Amino acid sequence: MNKISLTLVLCHFFFLSTARQKQVIPLDLSTNRPIVEVKINGQGPYTFIFDTGSSTNVIDNQLAETLGLKVVGEDPLRSQGSSTLVSKRYEASDISITGAGFSKKGTLNGIALRSMLPVDGIIGGPFASDYLVTLDYPGSRLVLEKAELNKNDAGVTEFLQKPRVINLHIAVNGLAVETHLDTGNPGGFSLPYALKDQLTYKEEPVEDGEIRTPVATYKKWRAQLAGEIKVGEVIYKDPKINLIEGFEQANIGYGVIMDLQTIIDRKNHLIAFKKPDSDASGSMGDEITDYSGTYGDKLRSIFKENGDLYIQRGSSPKLKMALLEEDLYQITFPQPVRNELPKVRFERNEQGKVRGMTFVYKDGREEFTKKDN
């Protein structure tokens, strides 16, 4: 083989190897939204929501001015059923998510975001459209890889991308309802109020204040459905729902996908929803025990990895747990720490199923945290 041929072969091998690499990015889920760290023109990092519900990138107006970003135009911003908000469009020469391994030149729309949410901006889902995106909420991570979904695989379904946001059909008591996948929504099932008389309830709708987005405010009613909602192959029995006045489509957020890995293939308009223990590729904890799961509104995850049990809060480092006796563990840290690391006692119900965990401190204090799943 001559030198030129060898070089081409090596380059081809390097390309294939690079394409298969996974980029794993920690997610902070403490606000029930997937938050990543983002740098703008090398400055930061700043906290941004990775939002499948946004077709554009958004930045707080004051931060855009502080960074000296150039205004290159104006855009109308609108959410369903709302009036239009006019926003300045800023240009950035370099936008990057910490850990993603790539950056892009792009634009960001400026609004007074910090006055509404505890973040600096929003990264729209299309930012990572060149990758297969896995939002692994139980593992508190975002995974990007050069791969595709197979439309013939179980649980894979097509979605509508209009404009550049993800809409799919879910089954609400057998009724096909067009639904917006919105990771920026900390709530659960939000259905159009127009469906109210077509549904049956275990608890009748009750007016329950308002919900607010950066663009609009909507009246809502809370209720509990009698029946089921099917999202892909995942079924929710008698779920609690919100009926939203002014919504043209349904909306699903954190409360629906919090226990799932949501896998998005924008190139082929395919999506899949999977329970972590059904994913052969493995999440952060690919060995399942009866302790495995999330506790306390996703603030803490318990998982087993390589035979050891770990606890993790949000995107913080995972901490190993040392077995003391049955259902009792000591949280450990590789180096000495100033603050006390408590013991963890897993609590079981009358049927022997783990229902939560109690943090036990040396001074006798105990704090119970309910298991979410």
N, C-alpha and C positions, 0 to 999 in steps of 0.2 A: 504493500500500500504506500503510495507516495505521500509527501508531506501535506499537500493541499487536501487530499482525500481524508487523511487522518484528522486534519483540523476541522473539516466539515462534519465528520462523524462525532468528534468531541463536542463541537458546538451544538449539534443536534441532541446529543445525550444531555448536555447541560440544560438545554431548553426544556426537554421533557421532565428532567428532575425538578427544575424550578417550578414548572407548571403544576406539579403534583403537591408542592409544599402547602401546608396549611398555615394560615396566619391567625393566631389565636389572640384575641383582644379582650382584656377584662371588662366586664360590665358592672357599673354601680347601679344596683336596682333598689336602693334604699328609698327612693321616692316613687317606686312602682313604674318607673320609666327607665329604659336602657340608656345610661349616660356613659359616654366615652370622653377621652381627653383629645383635644384638637389643637393643633398649632396653626396660626394664620401668619403667613409671611415670616415664619421662623419664630414668632412670638408666642408665648404661652408656656405650658398648656392651659387651655380653657375647657370648661365643662359644656358639652354639647349633647343633646338628645339625639340618638340614632332613630330617626322617625320615618317609618314606612308610610305614614299618613301625610308626609310633606313631599311635594314634588320639587321643592326648591330648598336651597340652604338659607338659613336665617341667622342673623346676628343682632345682638343688642345694639341699638343706635349709638349709645355712648361709647361702647367698646369699639365700634367701627370708627368713630371720630378719634378716639385715643390712638388707634393704630394708624391713623392717617390714610384710611382706604379711600380710593378715588371713586367718586360718584359717576356712574356711566349711564344712568337712566332712571326711569321709574317703572314700576310694575303694579298692576292690580292684584291684590291678594283676596281670596274669597274662600270661605268654607260653605258647605252645603246649606242652602236655604238662607244665606246671610247676605247682607249688603257688602259692597266692595271697599277694601281699605287700600289706599295708594301708598306704596312703599318705595323708598329710595333703593336703587340697585347699586351695590358696591362691587368693585373688582378686586380680587386678590390674586397675586402671582403664584402663591403656593398655599394650598390647603392640605393638611395631612392629619390622619387619625393615628395617635400614638400606637405603635405596634402593628400597623397595617402594612408597612413596607412599601408604600407608594404615596405619591402626592399628586395633586392636580391644580392647574390654574382654573379659576372659576369665579362665579359671582355669588353674592349673598344679599338677601333682602333685609333691610334694616327696619326693626320695629322696637318699641319700648318693652323688650322681652323680660328684662330683669325685674320690672315692676309687677309681672304676672307669675313668673316661674323662677325657681332658684338655680337658673342656668344662664350661660352666656350666649348660647345659640342652639341651632338645630341643624343637624346634617340630614338632608333628605335621602331617602332610600336609593335614588338613582346614582348617588355618589359612588356606590360600590357595584354598579350594574354589570361590570366586567367579570364579576366573581359569583360563584355559588355562595349564598349567604345563609349561615345557620345562626339564628338567634336562640341560643341555648340558655334559657332562663334558669333551669335547675342548676346548671353548671356556672352561672353568672359569667358567661363569656359569649363573644361574637366570633364566629369562625368564618374566614374567607378562604376560598380555595378555587383553583382553576378546574372546575368540574361541572357536570350537568346532571339534572334529574332525568330519569327514564319515564316517559309518560305511561308506559305499560306496567310500571311497578305498583304494588299495592299501596294505597294511600296517597298517590300522586294525582293531583287534579290540575286542570287549567285555570288560570285566572285572567281577568280583564285588566288591562293596563291603560287607564284613561283618566286624566292625562298623566302618565308616568307614576301613578299611584296604583295600589293593588286592590282590586275589587274581586270578590269571588261570590259564589252562591252557597249559602248555608241553608239547611232544612229546619224550619221552625214549625214543629208539629206537622211535618210533611209539606209545608208551604215553602217553595223556593224563594228566598229573599236575597236580593243583591246586597252585599255587605262589604264594607271598607275595612281592611286590616290596618289598624292604627296603633303602632307601638308607642306613640306619644300620648295615648289615652290611658290614664291610670285606672280606669273603671273596667267594667265587664261587658255585658251585652246591652247595647243601646239600640233600640228598634224605633222605626218611625211611628209617631203617635197615630198615624193614619191606619195602622194595623190593629188598633185597640179592639175593635169589635169583631175581628176575625180570629181572635185567640181565646183560649180558655185559661182560667187562672185558679191556683190554689189560694192565692191572696189577691184580692181585687186591687186594681191600680189606685194609688193614693198620690195626690199632688205632693211633690217633695222638692220644692225650691227650684234652683236653676243650675245649669252647668255653663262654664265660661271657657271660651277658646280665645286665642289671641285676636280673633277677628269678630267674634259674635258671642251673644248670650242666648241661651235657650231654656224654656220651661221644661221640667221633667216630672214624670210620674214613676213611682217605684211599684213593682208588682212581683209576684212569683208565678211562673208559668206552670200550668198543669200539663205535663207531657215532656217533650225532649227537644233539644236543639243539637243538630249534628253538624260539626265542623270538620270537613274531610271525613276521616273514619273515626273521629273522636266524638263520643256522645255525652251530653250533659243532661242529666235527669232533673226535671222540675227545677230549672235554674231560676235564680233571681234576675230580673231584667229591669231596665229603665225604658220608658216610652218617652221619646223626645219630640216636642212640638217643633215643626220646621225641618226635621231631618227628612231628606228625600231617600236616603239609603240607611241600612243598618250599619253599625260600627262595633267592632270587637277590639278590646284592648287588653291590658295586663291581666285583669281578672279572669279572662278566658284562656290566655296562652301562658300563664305563669308556671304551669306544670309541664310545659311542652317544649320540644325543640321545633321551631318553625323554620323550614328550609325553603329558600326562595331562589328560583332560577329565572331571572328576568329575561334572559336571552330567548328562552323557549316558552315564557309565560306559564311556568309550572310552579306548583307549591305543594308542600307536604307538611303535615302536622304529626309529630311522633312523640310518644311517651319515651323518656330517656332509656328505660330498660329494654325498649324494643329496637334501639338503634345499634346495629351490629358494629358500627364504627367506634362506638364507645364515647361517653361523655367524660367529664373530669373524674367521676367515680363510676367505673364500669362494672364494679362488683356490687350486687344488691344484698343488703341485709334488711331486717325488719326495722332497723334504726334509720335507714336511708330515707331522705326526703328533706323538705323545707319546713322551717319552724318560725312562727312569728312574722307573718306577712313578708316572707322571703328574705328577712334580715339575716337568717342563718341557714346554712345547708349542712347536712350530715351525709357523708358518703364514704365508701370503702374503696381503697386503691392499693393494689399490690399487697393485699392481706391486712392493711392497717386502716383504722377508722380515723376520719378527719372531720373537723368542724371549720366552717368558713363563713365569715360575715361579709355580705356583699362582694366587692372585689378585693377585699383585704386578703393577706396571705393565709393559706390554709394551715391549720394547726393540728398536729397529731394528738390523738387521745389514747392514753395508756390505760389498759384494763386493770381495775383494782379488784372488783368482784362482779358477779352477775348484775348487769344493768347499771354499773357504776364505773365511771371513767374519770381520769385526771387529765385536764388539758395541759399540754406541754409546749415549751418553746425552745428552739435550739440554743439560745443564749439566755443568761440570767436576765430577769425583768424586774422592774421596780414594783409594779402593781401585782396584786394577787391573781393567779390563774385559778379559777374555781374548779371544783369537781362537777361532773354532769351525771345526774341520776335520771335514767329513762323511766317514765311512768307508764303503766299499762292499765287498760280497762278490764272489766270483768271477764272479757273474752280472751284476754292475754295479748291484745294488740297494743302496740305502742301508741299512746295518745298524746305524748308530749315529753318534755324534758325539764328538769329542775336544776338550776345552778345552785350549788351548795358552797357557802363561804365559811371560812374558819370562825368568824364571829357568830355563826348560827343563822345568818340571813339565808333565805331561800327564795328564788325567783322562778316561777313556773312559766314555761313557754309552750303553747299548744302546737301540735303538729298540724301542718296545713294539708297534707295529703297522705 
